[in-house]
């Protein structure tokens, strides 16, 4: 078992049009009868948890919200991004080590409340935790079924939009003033990047004088990690900022593990087939058994010497045991062969998905190496910068506390030197 694997909290955002959302809907709500993902176990689908259920289709729910005046698609094209899907995830082993299914339900209920804060409760179409996707690697390592728990939240990216009176307005005094404020669906405005600031709140710029921007999804990751940490969930860290290192390392990890499992299973098949052949390699003994005894004259009975009888009885007992073992071995061989076929299919699928990556390594290994080095260097720089900022924050807070104490001390001295204080002190001493 990989004890060094880090648990990362991840929330990613997928975007959909009114047409493309149907594919996500079929997957999220388990409306398909079969899935390209071989790990979906439909017998476990009843364990999926809806924190908010869509009783109609996603598009019908959208129409309902529009008709009720709750949201507006004003000015958007038919090909516009209407739906956002937030996918919340942590490594499967994190949940297994903290209580499995029951722990995952509580964790993702909290994550759902975070989504409500981010998107607005009324703007969420559906929220479902999947508990029916088998994690093959951990299942084999733990020797029991381990499922990949994750949360899908489909919502509308809504922002407040101020609509003003135009020149077409008959009352010219109203032109340019606010006509109404609507809930506008707008993915681009919902997820705008923000300009970075220092600890004092000053805006930051790069060496070219351009504003340093923080991507909106990176800020979302920060807020999710902080929210769950504040809720008491520990033992995981925020996904690596501005880097796809985690996805690449996980991909390499999966390829490595799948290769190891394929080799292990193949070896097991060869071992069992060898055992099977050993059991079947009794031709000579069978021939010897067939020649035992003599048939009596004028009878169908066979005469046996005492020693031959004992040998035959012993062979018969061994044969019964061997038949049972051979049957069990054949069944296990069939199961292993089926497993090999499945793993070969999964392995081929992984190879297909990563062929561009390996092709790049083959064509330009140095460039790929430099690319990864730049990712790792940037991650290290980010960590050092984060440590520096945290240290500055600690020093600033310490300085602020010292200044506050000094200010309080001076105010007390000033108060003791005031005539009013001296008079009250004299009156008290007189009493």
C-alpha positions in Angstrom: 0.0 0.0 0.0 1.4 3.4 -0.9 1.8 5.1 2.5 3.4 8.2 1.1 0.5 9.3 -1.1 -0.7 12.7 -0.2 -4.4 13.5 0.2 -5.4 16.5 -1.8 -8.7 18.4 -1.6 -9.9 19.2 -5.1 -12.8 21.2 -6.5 -12.9 21.7 -10.2 -15.5 23.4 -12.4 -16.9 22.0 -15.6 -19.0 24.1 -17.9 -22.0 23.1 -20.1 -24.4 24.5 -22.6 -28.1 23.7 -22.6 -27.3 20.9 -25.1 -24.1 19.4 -23.6 -25.5 19.3 -20.0 -27.7 16.3 -20.9 -24.6 14.0 -21.0 -23.5 15.1 -17.5 -27.1 14.7 -16.3 -27.3 11.1 -17.5 -24.0 10.4 -15.7 -24.8 12.2 -12.4 -28.3 10.9 -12.1 -27.4 7.4 -13.3 -29.9 7.5 -16.1 -27.8 5.3 -18.4 -28.1 1.5 -18.4 -24.4 1.0 -19.0 -21.3 3.2 -18.6 -18.0 3.6 -20.4 -16.5 3.8 -16.9 -16.1 0.1 -16.1 -15.8 0.8 -12.4 -19.5 1.9 -12.1 -21.3 -0.7 -10.1 -25.0 -0.2 -10.6 -25.9 -2.6 -7.8 -24.4 0.0 -5.5 -26.2 3.0 -7.0 -28.8 3.1 -4.2 -26.0 4.2 -1.9 -25.6 7.5 -3.9 -26.8 10.4 -1.8 -28.8 13.4 -3.1 -28.3 16.5 -1.1 -30.5 18.2 -3.6 -32.5 16.3 -6.1 -33.8 17.5 -9.5 -37.2 16.0 -10.0 -37.3 17.0 -13.7 -34.5 17.3 -16.2 -31.8 20.0 -15.7 -33.1 22.0 -18.7 -36.7 21.8 -17.5 -35.6 23.1 -14.1 -33.7 26.0 -15.9 -36.9 26.9 -17.8 -38.9 26.9 -14.5 -36.5 29.3 -12.9 -36.6 31.6 -15.9 -40.4 31.5 -16.1 -40.6 32.4 -12.4 -38.2 35.3 -12.9 -35.6 33.9 -10.6 -32.8 34.0 -13.2 -32.3 35.6 -16.6 -30.5 34.5 -19.8 -30.9 37.9 -21.3 -28.4 38.5 -24.1 -26.9 35.0 -24.0 -26.6 32.9 -27.2 -27.9 29.4 -27.5 -24.3 28.1 -27.3 -23.5 30.0 -24.1 -22.2 28.3 -21.0 -25.3 28.1 -18.8 -24.5 25.3 -16.3 -21.5 25.0 -14.0 -20.7 21.6 -12.4 -18.6 21.7 -9.3 -16.9 18.4 -8.7 -15.5 17.9 -5.1 -13.0 15.1 -4.5 -10.3 13.7 -2.2 -8.3 10.5 -2.6 -10.5 7.4 -1.8 -8.0 6.2 0.9 -8.7 9.4 2.9 -12.3 8.4 3.4 -11.5 4.7 4.1 -9.1 5.7 6.9 -11.7 7.9 8.5 -14.8 5.7 8.4 -15.7 5.0 4.8 -19.2 5.6 3.5 -20.7 7.2 6.7 -17.7 9.6 6.9 -18.0 10.5 3.2 -21.7 11.3 3.6 -21.0 13.8 6.4 -18.0 15.2 4.6 -19.8 15.9 1.4 -22.9 17.3 3.2 -20.5 20.0 4.5 -19.1 20.4 1.0 -22.7 20.8 -0.3 -23.2 23.7 2.2 -20.0 25.3 0.9 -21.5 25.0 -2.7 -24.7 26.7 -1.4 -22.6 29.6 -0.1 -20.7 29.9 -3.4 -23.5 29.5 -5.9 -26.7 30.3 -3.9 -29.1 27.6 -2.7 -31.8 28.5 -5.2 -29.3 28.4 -8.1 -28.3 24.7 -7.4 -30.0 22.3 -9.8 -28.7 19.0 -8.4 -26.2 17.8 -5.8 -25.3 14.1 -5.6 -22.5 12.1 -4.0 -21.5 9.1 -6.0 -20.7 6.0 -3.9 -21.0 3.4 -6.7 -17.6 3.8 -8.5 -15.2 1.1 -7.5 -11.6 2.0 -6.8 -9.9 -1.1 -8.2 -6.4 -0.4 -6.9 -7.5 0.1 -3.3 -9.9 -2.8 -3.5 -7.1 -5.1 -4.3 -4.8 -3.6 -1.7 -7.4 -3.7 1.1 -8.9 -7.0 0.1 -12.4 -5.6 0.1 -14.6 -3.3 -2.0 -13.4 0.4 -1.8 -15.4 3.0 -3.5 -14.4 6.4 -4.9 -16.6 8.9 -3.1 -17.0 12.3 -4.8 -19.7 15.0 -5.1 -21.3 16.5 -8.3 -23.0 19.9 -7.8 -24.7 21.3 -10.9 -25.6 25.0 -10.5 -26.3 28.2 -12.5 -23.5 30.8 -12.3 -25.7 33.8 -11.3 -24.5 37.3 -10.7 -26.4 40.5 -9.8 -26.7 42.7 -12.9 -27.9 46.3 -12.8 -30.1 47.2 -15.8 -30.3 50.9 -16.5 -32.8 53.0 -18.5 -31.6 53.6 -22.1 -32.1 56.6 -24.4 -35.3 54.9 -25.6 -36.9 55.8 -22.3 -39.6 58.4 -22.7 -38.8 60.0 -19.4 -35.4 61.5 -20.2 -34.6 62.1 -16.6 -34.4 58.4 -16.0 -31.8 57.7 -18.6 -28.7 56.2 -17.0 -30.4 55.4 -13.8 -31.2 51.9 -12.4 -34.2 50.3 -14.0 -33.9 46.9 -12.2 -31.5 44.5 -10.8 -31.7 41.0 -12.2 -30.1 37.6 -11.5 -28.1 37.2 -14.6 -26.6 33.8 -15.6 -23.0 34.6 -16.6 -20.1 32.2 -16.2 -17.5 34.8 -17.2 -18.6 37.3 -14.6 -19.1 34.7 -11.9 -15.6 33.4 -12.2 -13.6 36.6 -12.8 -9.9 36.6 -11.8 -8.9 38.9 -8.9 -5.9 41.2 -8.6 -3.4 40.0 -6.0 -2.7 42.1 -3.0 0.0 42.1 -0.3 -0.6 41.8 3.5 -1.4 45.5 3.7 -4.0 45.2 1.0 -2.0 47.0 -1.7 -2.5 45.9 -5.3 0.4 43.9 -6.8 1.9 44.3 -10.2 4.5 42.4 -12.2 7.8 43.8 -13.5 6.0 45.0 -16.7 3.5 47.0 -14.6 0.6 44.7 -15.3 -1.7 43.6 -12.6 -0.9 40.2 -10.9 -4.0 38.1 -11.2 -5.2 35.2 -9.1 -7.4 32.8 -11.1 -10.9 32.5 -9.8 -10.7 28.7 -9.6 -7.5 28.9 -7.5 -9.4 31.2 -5.1 -12.3 28.7 -5.1 -9.8 26.0 -4.1 -8.5 28.2 -1.3 -12.0 28.9 0.0 -13.0 25.2 -0.1 -9.9 24.0 1.7 -10.3 26.7 4.4 -14.0 26.0 4.8 -13.6 22.3 5.3 -10.6 22.8 7.6 -12.7 25.2 9.7 -15.4 22.5 9.9 -12.9 20.2 11.6 -11.8 18.0 8.6 -8.0 17.5 8.6 -5.4 15.1 7.2 -5.5 16.6 3.7 -4.0 19.5 2.0 -5.0 22.0 -0.7 -4.3 20.9 -4.3 -1.1 22.3 -5.7 -1.6 25.8 -6.9 -1.2 26.7 -10.6 0.1 23.3 -11.4 -1.1 20.0 -13.0 1.6 18.1 -11.1 -0.9 16.2 -9.0 -2.8 15.0 -12.1 0.4 13.9 -13.8 1.8 12.2 -10.8 -1.5 10.4 -10.2 -1.6 9.3 -13.8 1.9 7.9 -13.5 1.0 6.2 -10.3 -2.1 4.6 -11.9 -0.1 3.4 -14.9 2.6 2.0 -12.6 0.1 0.2 -10.4 -1.9 -1.1 -13.3 1.3 -2.5 -14.9 2.2 -4.2 -11.6 -1.2 -5.7 -11.2 -1.2 -7.0 -14.8 2.2 -8.6 -14.3 1.1 -10.1 -10.9 -2.1 -11.5 -12.4 -0.3 -13.0 -15.3 2.2 -14.7 -13.0 -0.7 -16.1 -11.0 -2.3 -17.5 -14.1 1.0 -19.2 -15.1 1.4 -20.6 -11.6 -2.1 -22.0 -11.5 -1.8 -23.4 -15.0 1.4 -25.1 -13.9 -0.3 -26.6 -10.9 -3.2 -27.7 -13.1 -0.8 -29.4 -15.5 0.9 -31.2 -12.6 -2.5 -32.6 -11.5 -3.1 -33.8 -15.0 0.3 -35.4 -15.5 -0.7 -38.9 -14.3 -0.8 -40.8 -17.6 1.5 -43.5 -16.5 -0.1 -44.0 -13.2 -3.6 -44.2 -14.9 -2.2 -46.9 -17.2 -0.8 -48.9 -14.3 -4.2 -48.7 -12.5 -6.0 -49.9 -15.7 -3.8 -53.1 -15.7 -4.5 -54.0 -12.1 -6.3 -57.3 -11.4 -7.4 -60.4 -13.4 -10.9 -61.2 -14.5 -12.2 -64.4 -13.1 -13.1 -67.2 -15.4 -16.8 -67.5 -16.1 -17.5 -64.3 -14.2 -17.4 -60.5 -14.6 -15.6 -60.0 -11.3 -12.0 -58.9 -11.1 -9.5 -60.5 -8.8 -7.0 -58.2 -7.0 -4.0 -58.9 -4.9 -4.2 -57.3 -1.4 -1.4 -54.8 -2.3 -3.1 -53.9 -5.6 -6.4 -53.4 -3.8 -4.9 -51.1 -1.2 -3.1 -49.1 -4.0 -6.3 -48.8 -6.0 -8.2 -47.6 -2.9 -5.6 -45.0 -2.3 -5.7 -43.8 -5.9 -9.4 -43.6 -5.7 -9.3 -41.4 -2.7 -6.6 -39.2 -4.2 -8.7 -39.0 -7.4 -11.7 -37.7 -5.6 -9.6 -35.0 -3.9 -7.9 -34.2 -7.1 -11.2 -33.8 -9.0 -12.3 -31.3 -6.4 -9.0 -29.4 -6.5 -8.9 -29.4 -10.3 -12.5 -28.1 -10.5 -11.6 -25.3 -8.1 -8.4 -24.5 -10.0 -10.2 -24.4 -13.3 -12.7 -21.9 -11.8 -10.0 -19.7 -10.4 -8.1 -19.8 -13.7 -11.2 -18.7 -15.6 -11.7 -15.9 -13.0 -8.1 -14.8 -13.3 -8.3 -14.8 -17.1 -11.4 -12.7 -17.0 -9.6 -10.3 -14.6 -6.6 -10.2 -16.9 -8.8 -9.3 -19.9 -10.4 -6.5 -17.8 -7.1 -5.1 -16.7 -5.7 -5.3 -20.2 -8.7 -3.3 -21.4 -8.2 -0.7 -18.6 -4.4 -0.6 -19.3 -5.0 -0.1 -23.0 -7.4 2.7 -22.1 -4.9 4.4 -19.9 -2.2 4.0 -22.6 -4.6 5.6 -25.2 -5.3 8.6 -22.9 -1.6 9.2 -22.2 -0.2 8.5 -25.6 0.3 12.2 -26.3 2.3 12.5 -23.1 4.6 9.6 -23.8 4.9 10.7 -27.5 6.1 14.1 -26.2 8.7 12.4 -24.1 9.9 10.3 -27.0 10.2 13.3 -29.4 11.6 15.9 -26.9 12.6 14.3 -23.7 14.7 17.3 -22.6 11.8 19.7 -23.2 9.4 17.5 -21.2 12.0 17.2 -18.4 12.5 21.0 -18.4 8.7 21.4 -18.3 8.3 19.2 -15.3 11.3 20.8 -13.6 9.6 24.2 -14.1 6.4 22.9 -12.5 8.3 21.6 -9.5 10.4 24.7 -9.2 7.3 26.9 -9.3 5.7 24.7 -6.7 8.7 25.1 -4.4 8.8 28.8 -5.0 5.1 29.1 -4.2 5.7 27.2 -1.0 8.6 29.4 0.0 6.6 32.5 -0.9 3.7 31.2 1.2 6.1 30.6 4.1 7.5 34.1 3.7 4.0 35.7 3.6 2.9 33.7 6.6 6.1 34.8 8.5 5.5 38.4 7.6 1.9 38.0 8.8 3.0 36.6 12.1 5.6 39.4 12.6 3.0 42.0 11.6 0.5 40.6 14.1 3.2 40.5 16.8 4.1 44.1 16.1 0.5 45.1 16.2 0.0 43.5 19.6 3.2 45.2 20.9 2.0 48.5 19.6 -1.4 48.0 21.2 0.2 47.2 24.6 2.5 50.2 24.4 -0.5 52.4 23.5 -2.4 51.1 26.4 0.5 51.6 28.7 0.9 55.2 27.6 -2.8 55.9 28.0 -2.6 54.6 31.5 0.4 56.9 32.3 -1.4 59.8 30.8 -4.5 59.1 32.8 -2.5 58.9 36.1 -0.9 62.2 35.3 -4.2 64.0 34.7 -5.6 66.4 37.3 -8.9 64.5 37.5 -7.1 61.3 38.4 -4.9 63.0 41.0 -8.0 64.7 42.6 -9.9 61.3 42.8 -6.7 59.7 44.3 -6.5 62.6 46.9 -10.2 62.2 47.8 -9.8 58.5 48.2 -6.8 58.9 50.5 -8.7 61.5 52.5 -11.5 59.0 53.1 
